[in-house]
Amino acid sequence: MSWLFGIKGPRGEGAGPPLSLPPAQPGAEGGGDRGAGDRPAPKDKWSNFDPTGLERAAKAARELEHSRHAKEALSLAQMQEQTLQLEQQSKLKEYEAAVEQLKSEQIRVQAEERRKTLNEETRQHQARAQYQDKLARQRYEDQLRQQQLLNEENLRKQEESVQKQEAIRRATVEREMELRHKNEMLRVEAEARARAKAERENADIIREQIRLKAAEHRQTILESIRTAGTLFGEGFRAFVTDWDKVTATVAGLTLLAVGVYSAKNATSVAGRYIEARLGKPSLVRETSRITVLEALRHPLQPSLEARVRDIAIATRNTKKNRSLYRNILMYGPPGTGKTLFAKKLALHSGMDYAIMTGGDVAPMGRDGVTAVHKVFDWASTSRRGLLLFVDEADAFLRKRATEKISEDLRATLNAFLHRTGQHSSKFMLVLASNQPEQFDWAINDRIDEMVSFDLPQLEERERLVRMYFDKHVLKPATEGKQRLKLAQFDYGKKCSEIARLTEGMSGREISQLAVAWQAMAYASEDGVLTEAMMDARVQDAIQQHQQKMQWLKAERAGLEGSQTLLPSARAE
């Protein structure tokens, strides 16, 4: 039987490697019969042993050992056993691979679950953050709204408090005035009663004093008349009896009358000559004929610079050739350099200049005609030629057809038109206006050339900012004569930045901004002008400029509305 289990028999033949038993299947423990699961287990393992099977196996083994095919059968059995073992190992490996695959699938599923969990947590965090941000914004908006309402309420309370204080102050002032008036009336009444009582008590004494004074005064007058009559009679008697004295007196009186008349006329002629040569008419506010003034440096646009040069060359050649001067109109927004243009023109042309404003003519009333004639008479006496600059000319050179112009102003305008009806070789007329459309048509007919002055662009604004910064801030700070110091920063870069921010401002507004910088430095504790102070003042100037523009827009809208309503009112 040894060959059946792969053990060498007595012949020494090998039956191959020992066979490994396959793993026991689950549920195979406890017997070979699967159907006997309900049978109770025996108490002894040998009690139910059946030896017949073992005997049959032994018999089959003996027959097989004596058979000639025993060796082949054993090899076949070994090969079947090895095949079964290999199949069992392959199944084991497949099982292990399935287990590994199941583990990897489980790891993948766990990773996918973790990824989904992380995504869900991220989404929840984002949603929670968005919700918290929304709640924070709502809380902030609510706080702002509550703060605004609180500020409005405080402002309303302050206004009410100010109104109450003003009402109390007004009532107090009125009460004080009333009490003062009552006290004054009582005092005057008491004084009048006391004076009347004193006069009643002293009436006899007062009447006696008046009578004595009147008698004394009458006696003095009678004595004076008597003495004067006596002296005059004696003198007249002596004068009449002496004919030489009579002749000398008549001749002296005649010569005295002639001298007074001659002196009066000579003084009048001399006064007019001196006034025409050396004096200045009342309408002329500034002139170079009395004190020579240099024209101020003021950057203009390149086209205007070229225009100034061309007009100055033409005017200089006109002066040299003693030809007729041309009349010029300058129009544009305020503060764009029209007055400085006139001064430069006069300086480059070698002429005197005189500046008058149209606002001074209207208040003169009937004297306006005489004042206008005096101005032109005075202008005609200039040896170098006079540039007469009329600023705000639209104040009195407006349309005569309008009903708003008075008769005196109409007469003054007619006198002006009379004196400017023809070109002159003595003076050159330059008009400046912000509203040239209000000119009378006769004034427009006397204008030979018009020059438009626009607001400065970026390049001109930068030149203006640098010029006024040097004049009002940098130069006083470097000289050390004034209480002004300048902090360390890039001045050129700051001037360029301010030029970009001040778009729409005129040259006068930029000059006022530089003066404001100087004032802020003077108002500070240490007198140092910092970059932050300049920026703050620039922002204030920009806000003020925007407010002015809003006022101007509202004024223009009101004028357009009135002009549209006027035709309909006339039609009705």
FINURO-24549 format. One record per atom (N, C-alpha, C, O): x, y, z. Coordinates in steps of 0.1 Angstrom, whole numbers, plus 5000, padded with zeros to 4 digits. Each point is the difference from the previous one (the first is absolute). Layout:
N
XYZ
...
END
This chain:
572
500849885000
499250125000
500850125000
499550124999
501949875002
500850125001
500150074987
500250125000
499649824989
500050074987
498850084999
500050104992
499049885015
498850084998
500150145006
499450094996
501549925015
500250135006
501450064996
500450105006
500249844983
501250064995
501249975008
501050085000
499049815008
501249965008
500749894993
499349914994
502050085006
500849894994
499649875005
499949975012
499949944979
499749865004
501249935002
501150055000
498749825002
501249925002
500949994988
501149965002
498450074987
500849994988
500950124999
500950004991
498850105017
500850124999
499650104989
500750094996
498149884999
499550094989
499450135006
499249995009
501250124986
499450135005
498650024993
499849984988
499450075020
498650034995
499950154998
498850054999
502350035000
499850144998
499950085013
500049945011
500050194988
499950095011
498849985008
498949964995
501250065018
498849995008
498950104996
500350114996
498549845004
498950094996
499550085012
499949955012
499950184985
499550095011
498550004999
499450014989
500049985023
498549995000
499550144998
500550105004
498349914989
499450134998
499450055013
499749925009
500150214992
499450055012
498649965002
499249984991
500550005022
498749955003
499050104997
500150125003
498849834991
498950094996
499250045013
499949925009
499650204991
499150035012
498849915001
499449974989
500349995022
498949925002
500249854998
499149925002
502250044995
500349864998
500549935013
500349885000
499850205010
500449945013
498949925006
498850024998
501749875009
499049925007
499549884993
499049945004
501550024984
499549884994
500050014985
500150114995
499749784998
500050004986
498650014994
499950044989
499049945019
498750024995
499550145003
499950045011
499750034977
499550145002
498650005003
499450105006
499949794991
498650005002
499649965014
498950015004
502149965004
499749965014
500350115009
500549985011
499150144985
500250125009
499250005012
500350055010
498549884989
499150005012
500349885009
499449995011
501549924984
500349895009
500850045011
500950084999
498849865013
500850045012
501449944999
500149894995
500950185009
501449955000
500249895010
499550005011
501349894984
500249895009
500950045012
500850094998
499149845012
500950025012
501449964997
500950075005
499349814987
501449954997
500250004985
499149974993
502150085003
500250014986
500149864993
499950004988
500449905019
500149874994
498749915001
499949894996
499150175010
498849925002
499249974988
499449904998
500650194992
499349994987
500949974989
499650024988
501649935014
501049974990
499549874992
499749905006
500450114980
499549894992
501349944993
500550074992
500049815012
501249954994
499849944986
501049964994
497950035001
499749944987
500750084989
500649954991
499350185011
500650094990
501549984999
500650014990
500049985022
501449985001
500449874994
501149994994
498149915008
500349874994
500050004985
500849954994
498150125001
499950014986
501250074994
500549974989
499950145018
501250074995
501249925000
500950014991
499349905020
501249925000
500049904989
501049974994
497849975004
499949914989
500350064987
500849944992
498750185005
500350064988
501450044998
500650004989
500150025023
501450044999
500849884997
501050014992
498649875014
500849884997
499849964985
501049964994
497850065001
499849974986
500850094991
500649964990
499450175014
500750094992
501549985001
500750034990
499849925021
501449985002
500549894991
501150004995
498049895004
500449894992
499750024985
500449924992
499050205005
499750024986
501250064993
500850065006
499349914981
501150054992
499950154997
501050064995
497849995006
499950144998
500050085013
499550125000
501149835010
500050075013
500850125000
499750115005
501549874989
500950124999
499450124992
500150115005
499249854984
499450114992
498850065008
499850135000
499549795007
498950055007
500450095011
499450105003
501849865004
500550095010
500550134995
499850115006
500849884983
500550134993
498850094997
500050125001
499049814993
498850084996
499350065012
499650115000
500449815011
499450065013
500850115005
499550105005
501949884994
500850125005
499850124991
499950115005
500049874982
499850114991
498750075003
499950125000
499049805002
498750065003
500150075013
499450115002
501449835008
500150075012
500750144999
499650105006
501549894986
500850134997
499150104993
500050125003
499249834987
499150094993
499050065010
499750124999
499849805010
499050055009
500750105009
499450115004
501949865000
500750105009
500250134992
499950115006
500549884981
500350124992
498750084999
499950125001
499049814996
498750074999
499650065013
499550115000
500949825011
499650055013
500950135002
499550105006
501849894991
500950125001
499550124992
500050115004
499649854983
499650114991
498750075006
499850124999
499349795006
498850055006
500450095012
499350105003
501749855005
500450085011
500650144996
499750105006
501149894983
500550134995
498950094995
500050125002
499149824991
498850084995
499350065012
499550115000
500349815010
499350055012
500850115006
499550115004
501949874997
500850115006
499950124991
500050115005
500149874982
499950124991
498650075001
499950125000
499049795001
498750065002
500050085013
499450115001
501349835010
500050075013
500750134998
499650115005
501649894988
500850124998
499250104992
500050125003
499349834986
499150094992
498950065009
499750124998
499749805010
499050055009
500550105010
499450105002
501949875003
500650105009
500250144992
499750115005
500949874983
500350134992
498750074997
499950125000
499049804996
498750064997
499550075012
499450115000
500849825012
499550065012
500850135004
499450105004
501949904993
500850125002
499650114991
499950125004
499849844983
499650104990
498650065004
499850125000
499349795005
498750055004
500250095012
499350105001
501649865009
500250085011
500650144996
499650115006
501349894985
500650124995
499050094993
499950125002
499249814990
498950084993
499150065011
499550114998
500249815012
499150055011
500750125007
499350105003
502049885000
500750115006
500050134992
499850115004
500449864982
500050124991
498750075000
499850125001
499149794998
498750065000
499750075014
499450115000
501149835010
499850065013
500750145001
499550105005
501849904990
500750135000
499450104991
499850125004
499749844985
499350094991
498750065007
499750124999
499649795007
498850045007
500350095012
499450105002
501749875005
500450095011
500550134995
499650115005
501149894983
500550134994
498850084996
499950125002
499149814991
498850074996
499250065012
499550115000
500549815011
499350055012
500750125006
499450095004
502049904996
500850115005
499850124992
499850115005
500249884981
499850114992
498650065002
499950125001
499149794999
498750065002
499950075014
499350105001
501349835009
500050075013
500750135000
499550105006
501749914987
500750124999
499250114992
500050115004
499449854985
499250094993
498850055008
499750125000
499749795007
498950045009
500550105011
499350105003
501849865003
500650095010
500350144995
499850105006
500849904981
500450124994
498750084997
500050135001
499049804994
498750074997
499550065013
499550125000
500549805011
499550065012
500950125005
499450095006
501949894992
500950125004
499750124992
499950115006
499949874981
499650124991
498750065005
499850125001
499249795001
498750055005
500250085013
499450115002
501449835007
500250075013
500750134998
499650105006
501449904985
500750134997
499150104994
500050125003
499149834987
499150104994
499050055010
499650125000
499949795009
499150045010
500750105010
499450105004
501949884999
500750095008
500150144994
499850105006
500649894980
500150134993
498750074999
499950125002
499049804996
498750075000
499650065013
499550115001
500849815010
499750055013
500850125003
499650105006
501749904990
500950115002
499550124992
500050125005
499649864983
499550114992
498750065006
499950125001
499249795003
498850055007
500450085013
499450105003
501649845004
500450075012
500650144997
499850095007
501049914983
500650134996
498950104995
500150125004
499049834988
498950094996
499250055012
499650115001
500249795009
499250045012
500850115008
499550105005
501949874996
500850105007
500050134993
499950115006
500249894981
500050124992
498750085002
500050125001
498949804998
498750065002
499950065014
499550125002
501049815008
500050065013
500850125002
499750105006
501549894987
500950125001
499350124993
500150115005
499349864983
499350114993
498950065009
499850125001
499449795005
499050055009
500550075012
499550115004
501649845001
500750075011
500550144996
499850105007
500849914981
500550134995
498850094998
500150125003
498849824991
498850094997
499450055014
499650115001
500449805008
499550045014
500950115006
499550105005
501849874994
500950105005
499950144993
500050105006
499949894981
499850124992
498750075004
500050125001
498949805000
498850065004
500150075014
499550115003
501249815006
500150065014
500950134999
499750105007
501449894985
500850124999
499350124994
500150115005
499149864985
499250104993
499050065010
499850125001
499549795007
499050055010
500750085010
499550105005
501749854999
500850085011
500450144995
499850095007
500649914980
500450134994
498850094999
500150125003
498849824992
498850084999
499550055014
499650125001
500549795009
499650045014
501050115005
499550105006
501849894991
500950105005
499750134993
500150115006
499749894981
499750124992
498750065006
499950135001
499149795002
498750055005
500350075013
499550115003
501249825006
500350065013
500850124999
499850105007
501249904984
500850124999
499250114994
500150125005
499049854986
499150114995
499150055011
499850125001
499649795007
499250055011
500850085010
499550115004
501749854999
500850085009
500350134994
500050105007
500349904980
500450134994
498850095000
500150125003
498749834994
498850085000
499750055014
499650115002
500649805008
499750055014
501050115004
499750095006
501649894989
501050105004
499750134993
500050115006
499649894981
499750124993
498850075006
499950125001
499149795002
498850065006
500350065014
499450115003
501449825005
500450065013
500850134998
499750105007
501249904983
500850124998
499050124995
500250115005
498949854986
499150104995
499150065012
499850125001
499749785007
499250055012
500850095009
499650105005
501749864998
500850085009
500350134994
500050105007
500349904979
500350134994
498850095000
500150125002
498749824995
498850085000
499750055014
499550125002
500749805008
499750045014
501050125004
499650095006
501749894990
500950115003
499750134993
500150105005
499549884982
499650124993
498850075006
499950125000
499149795004
498850075006
500450075013
499550115003
501449825005
500450075013
500850124998
499950105007
501049904982
500950124997
499550084989
500850074994
497949935003
499550074988
500250155002
500450074991
499449995021
500150145003
501550044998
500350114994
500649815011
501450034999
500550004986
500750084995
498849814998
500449994986
499550124991
500750054992
498049995010
499550114993
500850135003
500250084991
500249945021
500750125004
501449994993
500550114996
500249785004
501349984993
499850034985
500950074994
498149885000
499850024986
499850154997
500550064990
498750015019
499750144998
501350085001
500250104993
500649875017
501250085002
501049974989
500650104995
499549785000
500949974988
499550074988
500850054992
497949965006
499550064988
500250155001
500450074990
499449995021
500350155002
501450034998
500450104993
500549825012
501450024999
500449984985
500850084995
498749824998
500349984986
499550114992
500750054990
498150005013
499550114992
500850135002
500350074990
500249955022
500850125003
501349994992
500550104995
500149785005
501349984993
499950024985
500850064994
498149895001
499850024985
499850144997
500550054990
498750025018
499850154997
501350085001
500250084992
500649885018
501350075001
500949974988
500750094995
499349785000
500849974989
499550074987
500850044992
497949965006
499550074988
500350155000
500450054990
499550005022
500250145002
501550034996
500350094993
500649835013
501550024998
500349984985
500850074994
498749825000
500349974986
499450104991
500750034990
498150035013
499550104991
500950135001
500250064990
500249975022
500950125001
501349984992
500450094993
500249795009
501349984993
499849994985
500850064992
498149875003
499849994986
499650144993
500550024989
498850065019
499650134994
501250094999
500250074990
500749935020
501250084999
500949954989
500550084993
499749795006
500849944989
499550034987
500750044991
498049945007
499450024987
500050154996
500350034988
499650065022
500150144997
501450044995
500250074991
500849875016
501450034997
500349944986
500750064992
498849815005
500249944987
499450084989
500650014989
498250035012
499350074989
500750144997
500050044989
500450025022
500650134997
501449994994
500550104995
500249785005
501349984994
499949924987
499749885001
500450194987
499849934987
501149904997
499849914992
501450115013
501149914997
499849865006
500349904994
499150105018
499749875007
498949934992
500149884999
498950194996
499049944993
500549934987
499749894997
501250184996
500549954987
500949885003
499949904993
500950105018
500949895003
499249885004
500349884997
498650145011
499249895004
499349934988
500049885000
499550204991
499349944988
501049924992
499749894995
501550165003
501049934992
500549875007
500249904993
499950115020
500449885008
499049894999
500349884998
498450165003
498949904999
500049934986
499849884999
500450204991
500049954986
501249904998
499849894995
501450155009
501149914999
499849875008
500449904996
499050125016
499749885008
499149904993
500249885000
498750174994
499149924993
500649934988
499949884997
500950204995
500849944989
500949895004
500149894994
500650135017
501049905005
499349875005
500549894997
498450135010
499349885005
499549924988
500149875000
499350194990
499549934988
501149934993
499949884996
501250195002
501249944993
500649885008
500349904994
499850125018
500649895009
499149884999
500549895000
498250135001
499149895000
500149924987
500049885000
500050194988
500149934988
501349934998
500149894995
501050185009
501349944999
500249885008
500649904996
498850105016
500149895009
499249884994
500449895001
498450144993
499349894994
500749944988
500049874999
500650214993
500849954988
501249925005
500249894995
500550165015
501249935005
499649875007
500649904998
498250105009
499649875006
499649904990
500449885002
498950164987
499749904990
501249954993
500149884997
500950215001
501249954993
500849905009
500549904996
499650145017
500749915009
499349875002
500649895000
498150115000
499249885002
500149914987
500149885001
500050194987
500149924988
501449944998
500249904995
500850175010
501449964999
500549915011
500649894998
499150155014
500649935012
498949935008
500349905007
498550144993
499049945008
499549874995
500449964989
498749985018
499449874996
498550015002
499550045011
499749934979
498550015001
499549905011
500749905003
498150135002
499549925011
499749864996
500049915008
499750074979
499649864996
501249914998
499949884999
501350184999
501249924998
500649965013
500350085009
499749784993
500549955013
501549985000
500650015011
500049954978
501449985000
500650044986
499349984990
501950085010
500650044988
501550005001
500550015011
500149974978
501550005000
500650144997
501250025000
497950084998
500550134998
500450075013
500850104999
498849855012
500350065013
501149925006
501050055005
498949824996
501049915006
500249894990
499149924996
502150064999
500349904990
500049865006
500849985010
498349934986
499949875006
500449904989
499750014988
501049895017
500449894991
498949904999
499349975010
500549984979
498949894998
500449885007
501249955000
497949995007
500249885008
500249884991
499449994989
501449925016
500249874993
498749925001
499649975012
499949994977
498849925001
500049904988
499950054989
500249825013
500149914989
498750004992
498949995006
501250014981
498849994991
500249884991
501149945000
497850034994
500149894990
500850034989
500250124996
500549784997
500950044989
499350084989
500650094994
498149875003
499350084990
499850145004
500150104992
499649935021
499850135005
501450085000
500050124997
501149815007
501350064999
500350054986
500450114999
499349814992
500250044986
499150124996
500450094993
498449905012
499050114997
500550135006
499950114994
500649885019
500550125006
501250064993
500050124998
500949794997
501150054993
499650074987
500650104996
498549844997
499650054987
499350145002
500350104993
498849915017
499350125002
501050115005
499950124996
501049845013
501050095005
500950064989
500350124999
500149794992
500950054988
499250094992
500550114995
498249865002
499250084991
499850145007
500050104994
499749905019
499850125008
501250095000
500050124999
501249815003
501350085001
500250074986
500550115000
499349814989
500250064987
499050114997
500350104994
498549885011
499050114999
500450135007
499950114995
500749875017
500550115008
501150074993
500150134999
500949794995
501150064993
499650084988
500550114997
498549844996
499650064988
498950105002
499450064991
500249965022
499050105003
498749984993
499350094995
500349785004
498849964993
498849995010
500250045012
498749914984
498949985008
500049875008
500349904994
499450115019
500049885008
498749924998
498950064996
501149815006
498949914999
499449975014
500750005010
498049984990
499349975013
499949855001
499749934990
500450025023
500149855002
499049975011
499850085010
499549804988
499149955011
500649875005
500449914992
499850085021
500449875006
498949955009
499450075008
500249804990
498949945007
500449865004
500849944994
498650025017
500349875006
499650005015
499650105005
500649785001
499749995014
500850095009
501150054996
498549985016
500850095009
501349935004
500049885001
501050205002
501249955005
500949934989
500949935004
498950104983
500849934990
501150104994
500649964991
499650155015
501250094997
499750104989
500950044993
497950015007
499750104990
500650145003
500650064991
499449985022
500750125004
501549994998
500650104995
500049795008
501449994998
500449994986
501050054996
498149904995
500250014986
500050144995
500950034992
498250065013
500150144996
501250075005
500650084992
499949885020
501250065005
501249964991
500950084997
499249795000
501149954992
499950064986
501150044995
497749985000
499950064987
500550145000
500750054991
499050035019
500550145002
501550005001
500650094995
499949825013
501450005003
500849964987
501050074997
498649834996
500749964988
499850114989
500950014991
498150065009
499750104990
500750145003
500050084991
500549935021
500650135004
499050115002
500250124998
498649845007
498950105002
499750015015
500449915008
499050204996
499450015013
498749925001
499449984989
500249995023
498749935001
499250065012
500650055009
498149944990
499150055010
498949905001
499449954990
500250015023
499049905002
498850075007
500250065011
498749924984
498750045006
499049885000
500249914991
498950105017
499049895001
498650064997
499750115004
499549814989
498750044996
499050025012
499050074999
501349865012
499250015012
500050145007
499150035008
501950054989
500150135006
499250114992
499950115005
499649854983
499350104992
498650025004
499550115002
499849785000
498650005003
499750085013
499050085000
501749915011
499650085012
500350154999
499550075008
501149974981
500350154999
498850074995
499950135002
499149814993
498850074996
500250104988
500649964990
499050165013
500150104990
501550044997
500350064990
500649925020
501450044999
500749904991
501250024997
498249874999
500749904992
500450064986
501149964995
498150124999
500350054987
501350095001
500949994992
499150105018
501250085002
501249925003
501150034995
498849865013
501149925004
500549934987
501349984999
497949974993
500449934988
500850104990
501049964995
498550165004
500750104991
501450035007
500950024992
499149995021
501350035006
501049894998
501250024998
498349855002
500949894998
500650014986
501249984998
498050044992
500550004986
500950134997
500949994993
498750125014
500950124998
501349985006
501050034995
499049905017
501349975007
500849904992
501250014999
498149894994
500749904992
500650064988
501149954995
498350165000
500650064987
501250085003
500750044990
499749985023
501250085003
501249925002
501150055002
498849824997
501249915001
500950014988
499650004989
501750025014
501050014989
500449874995
500349984988
499749915020
500349874996
498949924994
500249894995
498650165006
498849934996
499549925012
500849945008
497950064994
499449945012
499249884996
499250004991
500949895017
499249884998
498950015011
500349985012
498550054985
498950025009
499349865002
499349954991
500949995020
499449875003
498850025009
500050055011
498849904984
498750015007
499749865004
499549924992
500650065021
499749875006
498550005003
499450105004
499949784995
498649985003
499250104991
499150075005
501349944982
499450104992
498549984998
499250094997
500349785005
498649984998
499150065011
498850004999
501850065011
499350065011
499350134995
498950035005
501650044985
499450124996
499950014984
499450104995
501249804998
499950014986
498949904995
500249944989
498850035019
499049904996
499050064990
500050124997
499149804998
499150044990
499150115004
499450005011
500450104981
499250115003
498549974999
499250075005
500549824988
498649974998
499349945012
498849995001
502149975009
499449935012
499450115009
500450114999
498649845009
499350105009
500850025013
499650085008
501449834995
500750015012
501050125001
500550035011
499950024978
501050114999
499350135003
498950034995
501850065014
499450135003
500350104990
500849984991
498650135010
500250114990
501450065002
500750034990
499849985022
501450055002
501049904994
501050054994
498849825008
500949914995
499949994984
501049984993
497850055002
499950004986
500750124994
500749994989
499250135018
500850114995
501549985001
500750044991
499849895020
501449975001
500449914989
501150024994
498149885002
500349914989
500150084987
500949974992
498250125006
500050084988
501350094999
500650014989
499850045022
501350085001
501249914996
500850044993
499249845013
501049904997
500149974985
501049994994
497849985000
499949974986
500550124991
500649984990
499150145015
500450124993
501550024999
500650034990
500149945022
501450015000
500849894993
501150014997
498249875001
500749894994
499449974986
500249894995
499150214999
499449984987
501149984989
499749934990
501550135012
501049984990
501349965007
500250025012
500749914980
501349965005
500850125004
499950114993
501049885017
500850115005
501449964999
500449885001
500550214997
501449985001
500650045013
501250005003
497950045007
500550045013
499849885011
500849995009
498149944989
499749895010
499549884993
499550004989
500749885018
499549874995
499049955010
500349995012
498549974984
499049955009
500049855001
500049934989
500150025023
500049865003
498849975010
500150055011
498949874985
498949975008
500149855005
500549924993
499150065020
500149875006
498649975005
499450095007
500149794991
498649975005
499949845002
500649934992
498650045017
499649865002
498849964993
499749884998
499550224998
498749984993
499950094988
499350105000
501549884989
500050094989
498750004992
499750094992
499449815011
498750004992
499150125005
499050024993
501350045018
499250115005
500450144994
499350105003
501749904989
500550134994
498950054991
499349934993
500750215006
499250064990
500649984986
501249984999
497950014991
500549974987
501050104995
500949974992
499050155012
500950114996
501449975005
501050044994
499049915018
501349965006
500749894992
501250014998
498049894999
500649894991
500550054987
501049954995
498450165000
500450054987
501350075001
500750024990
499750035022
501250075002
501249915004
501150055001
498749825000
501049905003
500749954988
499349964990
502050055009
500849964989
500549855001
500149934990
500250035022
500549865002
499549955014
500050085009
499749794991
499549945012
501049895004
500549924992
499850075021
501049905006
499249925010
499550065010
500549814989
499349925009
501049945010
501149954997
498550065016
500949955011
499249885007
499050025006
501649874992
499549875006
500749975013
501050065003
498449845004
500649965012
501449934997
500149944990
500850075019
501449944997
499949854999
499349945008
501550004983
500149864999
501049955009
500650075008
499749794991
500949945010
501450075000
500650025011
500050004977
501350065000
500050145006
500950045007
498150044989
499950145006
499849995015
500550085007
498649834997
499849995015
501249965007
500350055011
500549864984
501349965007
500950125000
500750025011
499450064979
500950125000
499450105011
500850065007
497949954993
499450105010
500349955014
500450085009
499449794994
500249945013
501550025005
500250045011
500749934979
501450025004
500450145002
500750045010
498750054982
500350155001
499550055014
500850075007
497949904996
499550065012
500549935013
500150055010
500349824988
500749935011
501350065003
500450025012
500450014978
501350075002
499850145006
500850045009
498250034987
499850145004
499550015014
500550075008
498549844996
499350025013
500549905011
499850035011
500949864985
500449915010
501549975000
500750025010
499949944978
501449965000
500950125002
501049995008
498850134986
500850115001
500050065014
501150025006
497750005001
500050045014
500749905009
500650045010
499249834987
500649905009
501550004999
500749985010
499950044978
501450004998
500750125005
501250005005
498150124994
500650125004
500250015016
500950065005
498149885002
500150005014
499650125007
500250025012
499250084981
499650125006
498649995006
499650085008
499649824988
498749985005
499949875008
500849924999
498150075009
499849885008
499349894991
498949975002
502049984990
499549904990
501149904997
501150044996
498649835006
500949894997
499349904992
498849994999
502049934993
499549914991
500549865003
501349985002
497849925000
500549865003
500749944987
499950054989
500749845014
500849944989
499149904992
499549905006
500250134982
499349924990
500350044986
500750114998
498949814992
500350034986
499150124996
498849974996
501750155003
499250114996
499549994986
498850034997
502149944994
499649994986
498949904997
499050024993
501149865014
499049894998
498750055006
498949974995
501250105017
498750045006
499350114991
498850004999
502050094995
499450104992
499349944987
499050044996
501749864999
499449934988
498749935005
499050004992
501049945019
498849935005
498850105003
498949974996
501550145009
499050115003
499450054987
498850034999
502149994991
499550044987
499049914994
499150044993
501149835009
499049904995
498750015007
498949984995
501250055018
498850005008
499150124998
498850005002
501950114994
499350134999
499450034987
500150114995
499449794998
499450014987
498850095001
499149985009
500850124982
498850095000
500250125008
499250094999
501949935008
500350125008
500750104991
500749974991
499050165013
500650114993
501450035006
500349955011
500450154983
501350045006
499850075013
500949995009
498050094992
499850075013
499849905011
500450025012
498849874986
499749905010
501349935004
500249965012
500750014979
501349945003
500850095008
500749965010
499350174987
500750105008
499550005014
500750015010
498049994992
499350005013
500449875008
500150015012
500149884981
500449885006
501450015006
500249955011
500750114982
501450025005
500050095012
500749985010
498550134990
499950095011
499449925012
500450035012
498649884986
499449925011
501149915006
500049985012
500949964980
501149925005
500850095010
500449955011
500050174984
500850085009
499250045013
500650005011
498150024988
499350035012
499949885010
500150025012
499849864982
500049885009
501349985007
500049965012
501150074981
501349995007
500150115011
500549975011
499050154987
500050105010
499149965012
500350045011
498649894986
499149965011
500549885008
499549985011
501449954984
500549885007
500950045012
500450125001
499849795008
500850035012
501550024997
500650095006
499949834986
501550014997
500250074987
501250034996
497850014996
500250084988
500549914988
500550054991
499349825010
500549914990
498849954991
499049965005
501250064982
499049954990
500349864996
501149984993
498149935010
500249864996
499249964988
499150084995
501249804999
499349954989
498649985003
499150024991
500649935021
498649975004
499250135000
498850004996
501850105009
499350135001
499650054986
498950054998
502149944993
499750044986
498949924994
499150054993
500949825009
499049914994
498650045006
499050004993
500950025020
498850045006
499450134994
498850014998
502150095000
499550134995
499649984985
499150074996
501649844997
499649984986
498649934999
499250044992
500549875017
498749945000
498950105004
499050004994
501350095015
499150115003
499750094988
498950044997
502249994996
499950094988
499249934989
499250064994
501049815005
499249934990
498549995003
499250024992
500549965021
498650005004
499450144998
498850014996
501950105008
499550134998
499850034985
499050064996
501949904995
499850024986
498849924995
499250064992
500649825012
498849934996
498750075005
499050004993
501050055019
498950085005
499750124992
498850034997
502350044999
499850124991
499449964987
499150074995
501349824999
499549954988
498549965001
499350034991
500349925020
498649965002
499250135001
498950014995
501650095012
499350135001
499950064986
498950054996
502249954996
499950054987
499049934991
499350064992
500749815009
499049924992
498650035004
499150014992
500750015021
498650035005
499650144995
498950024996
502150075004
499750144995
499650004985
499150064996
501749864996
499749994986
498749944998
499350044991
500449865016
498649934999
498950105003
499050004993
501250085017
499050105004
499850114989
498950044996
502350004998
499950104989
499349944988
499250074993
501149805004
499349944988
498649995003
499250014990
500449965022
498549985003
499350144999
498950004995
501850105010
499450144998
499950044986
499050074996
502049894996
499950044986
498949934992
499450054991
500449825013
498949934994
498650055004
499049994993
500950065020
498750055005
499750144994
498850035000
502250044997
499850144995
499250014988
499150084999
501249844990
499150014988
498649975002
499150064995
500649835014
498749965003
499250115007
498850034998
501950045011
499450115008
499750124991
498950065001
502049964989
499750114991
498849974991
499250084997
500749794999
498949964991
498750015008
499050044994
501049935019
498750025007
499750145002
499050045006
END
